Amino acid sequence: MKLSFLIYSYFPYGGQQRDFLRVVDECLSRGHEIDVYTRSWQGDIPHGVNLITVPVKSFSRIRLYQRFTEWVRTALAAQPPHTVIGFNKMPLLDIYFAADPCFVEKAETQRGAYYKYTPRYRHFKHYEESVFAAGGNTEVLTLSPQQRDAFLKHYPDCQDRLHDLPPGISRDRQILRRDDELRRDFRREFGIANDELLILQIGSGFKVKGVDRSLRAIASLPPALRSRCRYMLVGQDKPGPFSKMAESLGVGDNFIALPGRNDIPRLLVGADLLLHPAYLESAGYVLLEATIAGLPVLTTASCGYAFHIEKAGSGEVCGQPFDQLELNGRLATMLERLDSAPWSANGLEYGKNDELYSQAEAVADLIEKFGRGQK
């Protein structure tokens, strides 16, 4: 089959981008012809992909996305009809991989009343409606029950076009036991003593990941416990504002910031707890990656994959609406119980579930099904 994939930008460390690449690789392995339309690409290009960098520019992000859509529309119209798969919400799509949360839900719950009168709101609502509104034909691949519920709340007529996906954790993330030697080597590299507690946070887009919440929680710890903690922030974003925040909260000496990197399993083994109090997230793969690596997790119910933490018994989940005091208390309690609680063992056991690693295959199956006109 001929397939065209649309994604605004690709870089190696985003969850959306990793999902995209795994699906592309799976479709390539099945012999499909792949075009990828994107504004920018960082990293290696998979062998067999016809990468098309869309040559549009604008100082306005909204106008940039509109120009991208129109350029791709013209390019697709010059070809025989074929299946178009998008990893961002936009017109033109036969299939949308729902890497992002429901925009209208986010606007209602995390923005002021004025936001609905802005050009940004009108643009993204229009692009979301092009996928979900009544009468549409775009098939939607959803990542979590929370995400499905939000879409149905605002677009109830799209129910028959929603298709649930299993997680897409890479098999190389699974371990059978935590490697003490690897842990010692990692901590030695970063000067973390054996009696110190390493709190890890991973994810690009530090604001939406709730780094401010993490810093406040660490600052709230009892002095004796706080003095034993180090906080490592890893991801593709600018850490400067949060470094300043850490200093203002009195935890600047506890703060380590690293750019996005490929040795995530090594970080997960070297840490003592994953902290991920995101404001809103469709999935949150790092929650599952930590779980199957035996690293206890503290997260928020606004993350799509938070239900896996509860199901596995691999950590704790703060409820909704978010309460900073609840996060503060849970962090202190978890740090004090790391040696006695079963979170690590439960996570390793949960990692034996084969379904956790099957997303790319499931997506490719659905692409082939819908590409042949089956429902």
N, C-alpha and C positions, 0 to 999 in steps of 0.2 A: 504494500500500500504506500501511497504518497502521503506524508504527514508534514504539516507545518506547525511548529511550536512558536508561541509568542511569549516573550518575557522582557520586561523593560530593561533589566540589567542582570548580568551574571557575575558573581564573585564567589570564591570557593567556600566561604564560611557561613553563609546564611542558611537557615533551615529550608526556606522556600527553594533556594538555589540547589541545595543538595537533593531535595525531592525531585526537582526538575532533571538534574543530571542522571539520577538513578533511573528515572522513567525513560529518558532518551537512550541511555545505554541498553536498557531492556528491549526497547523497540528496535534498536540497531541489531541486537543479537538475533532478532526474529526476521531480519532481512528487509525491514521497511526502509524506504527512502525518506531521509529526514532533512528538512529545511528548518533553520532556526533564525527567527527575526528578533533582533535585540538592539538597543541603543549602545550598549557597551558590554564588553566581555573581558574578564580577568582570568588568567589561568590557561591551562592546556585545553585545546579543542579536541573533542573525541574524534577518532578516526572514523570517517564515513559521514560526518555532519557537514552539510552545506551551510556555513555560517554567513548570514546576511546582516551586516551592521547598517542599521537604518540611519541615513545621513540627515537627521533633523536636529535643530538647535532652537533654543529659546531661553530667555531669562526667566520666564514664567513656567513653573512645572506643569500647570494645567495646559498651557498652550503647547508645551513640549509633548505631552501625552496625546493631545488632539492631533498634532502633526504626525506623530508616530502612527496613530490609527489610520489617518488618511493615506499616508505613504504605503502602509501595508495593504490597505484596501485596494489601492491601485495595482500593487504588485500581484496580489492574489487574483484579481480580476483578469489578469493577462494569462492565467494558467487554467488548465482544465479543473473542474471542481474536485476538491479533495478535502480530507478532514483537517480542521484547524483546532489546535489545542492551546489554550491560554493559561498561564500561571499568574496573570493579573486580570482583574475584572475590566472588560472592555467590550465594545461591539465586535462583530465578525466571528465569534467563537461558536464552534460546534460542541466543544467540550471545555468546561472550565474546571481546573484543579484548584479547589478552594484553599489556597495557601494563606489567605487573609481572613480576618473576622468580618462579620457583617458590618458594613460601614454605617448604616443608619442606626443600628443598635449602639455602636460606639459613639456616634454623634449625640444620641439621646442621653447616654449614661455618663459620658466623660467630657462633654463640652457645654458651654453656657448657651442660653436661649438665643443669643445673638448669632451663633454659628450658622444657624439655618438660613441666614440672609446673606451669607458670603458666597462669592464665586466658587471657592473651593468646595463648599458643601454641594452646590448645584451640580458641579462637574462630576464629583465622585458618586453622588446619588444617581445621576443620569447613567453613568457607566455601570453602576451596580444594577440598575433597572434593566439595562440592555441584556443582562444575563438572567435575572430572576423574575421580571415582571410577568404578569399573566399574558398568555399567548405566545410566550417565547419558546424557542426550540433548543436552547443550550442545555446539554446534560451537565450536571454539577456533581463533582466528586468531593465528598465532605470527609473531614478528618476526625470529628469528634461529635458526640451527642449534643454538647453545649452549642457548637457551631450550627448544627442542624436546627436546633430549637430556635436560635436567633434568626436564621433565615426564614423559617416558617412563621415566626411571629410577624415579620414585616412583609413577607411575600407568600401567603398561605397557598396560593394556587400553584406553586412550584413543587409541591410535595412529590409528584410522580417523577420529577426529573432529578431528585436528590439520590445519590448512591453512596453509601457508607464505605469507607476504606479501612483496611487494617493499618497498623503503624508500618513505618518503613525504616526500621533501625538496621544499620549495616551489620552483617554477621561478624565482622571483625571487632565489634564492640562487646560481644559476648565473652565472658570469662567464667571459669568454674570456681576459681578462688582468687582472693586478693593476694598479689605478689608482694611479700614483705621487702624483698631486695629491691624491686622496682620503686617501691614507696620510699625506701631510704635514699636511693640514688636521686630521685626527684627532689626530695626535701633538702638534701645536701646541696644540690645545684642552686637552690633559691635561699639557702641559709635559714631554713625553718627547722627549729630544734624538735627533737622527738617528743618533748613534753608540751609543745605548742599545738594549738588547734587551728587547722587550716580550713577556713570557710571559703568555698569556691563559688563564683558566679560566672556563667558562660552565656554569651549571646550578643549578637550585633544589634545596635539600637538601644543604647544604655537607658535612655529615658523611659521607653515603653517597658523595658525589662524590670523596672522598679529598683534601679540602683540606689536612688534616694531613700527608698524604704529600707533597703539593706543597711545602708550607712546609719540611719537612725536607730535601727534595731541593734546594731553592734555597739553604738554609742550608749545605748540604754543598759547594757550588760553590767552586772555588779563589777566593781573595779578589779577584784582579784581574778575573775573569769575573763574580763575584757583584756587584761594585760597578757593573758596566755593566747589570745586569738590573733591570727593574721587573716586578712581578707584579700583574696586574689580575684581580680576582675579581668576577664578575658573576652575579647571580641573586637569586631571591626567598627570602631567608633572613636570619638574624641574623648579621652578620659579627663581632660583638663578641668572642666567644671566640677566633676565629681571628686577629683583630687582636692580642689579648693574646699568643697563641702566637707570632705573628711577632715581637713585641717580645722575648719570652723567648729566641727563637732568634737574635736579633741581625739580623733582616731587616725590622724594622718600617718603616724608611725606604723599603724596596722595595715596600711593600704599598699597593695601591689597591683599595677595595671600592666597587662600584656596585650599586644595586638592579636588578631585572629591567627590561629595556628592549627597544624594538622595532627599534633600528638595528643589529642583530647583524651584517649584512654589512659595515657600516662598521668595526666592531671587528675583524672577521676580516681585513680589508685592512690595518688599522693595526698589527696585531700581527706578531710574528716567529715565534711557535710557540704551538700550543695544547697545554696540559698537562691531561690528564684521567685521573688514576690512580684511577678509581672502584673501590669495594669490590665492587659487584655492580650490573649494569644490564642490563635486557632488551635495549635497543638502544643508545642513545647517539647521537641524531641530530646533536649538535654535531660528532661525529667526521666525519660525512659532509659537513656544512655547511662545516667548515673545509677538508676535502679538496677540494671542488669550488670553493672560493674560493682555492685555491693556498696555503693556510697549512699548513705541516708540523705533524704530530700526533705526540705521545707519549702513549700510553695503556696500559691493562692488558688482559690477555686475558679478564678477567672482564666486560668490556663486550661485549654482543651484536654490535655492529657493528665490533668490533676487526678481524674478518676482512676487512672492506672496506679497512682501512688496509694490511694485508699484500697484498691483491689489487691495490690501486692502486699500491703502492710509494710512498705519500704520507707515510710516517713510520715509527715504530718501535712495537712492542708488547712490553711486559714480560710474561714468562711467568707460569704458575701452578705452585705457590703463589707469591704475591707476595713479593718480596724488595726491601726498601727500598734496599739497596746497588745492586741492579740498576737501579732507577729513578734513583738518584743518578748512576750512571755514564753511563747513556743520556742523561740530560738534559745533562750536561756535554759529551758527545761531539756531540750534535745541535746545541747552541748554537755549538760551534766549527766545525761543518761547514755552517752555513746557506747560505753563499755558494757552496759547491761541490757539495753533494748535489742530486739531481734531484727531491726530494720535491715541491716546488711545481709544477714542470712536469708531473710525473706526476699530481698531483691534478687539475689543470685538464683534462688529457686524459681522466681517468676521469669527470669531470663531463659528458662528452658522451654518456654512456650514458642513453638515455631511460627505462630501467626504474627508475632511481633516483627518479623523480618520479611513479610510477604507483600508489601505495598506495591513495589514496582511491577511485580508480576500481575497483581490484581488490576492495576491501572492499564497495563498493556492489553489485558484481556478485554477490558471495557472499551478501550479505543478501537480494538479490532471489531468488537460487537457493534458499536455504534457506527463505525466506518462502513460496515456492510448494511447499514439501514435497519438493524435489529433493535428492538426496544425491550 
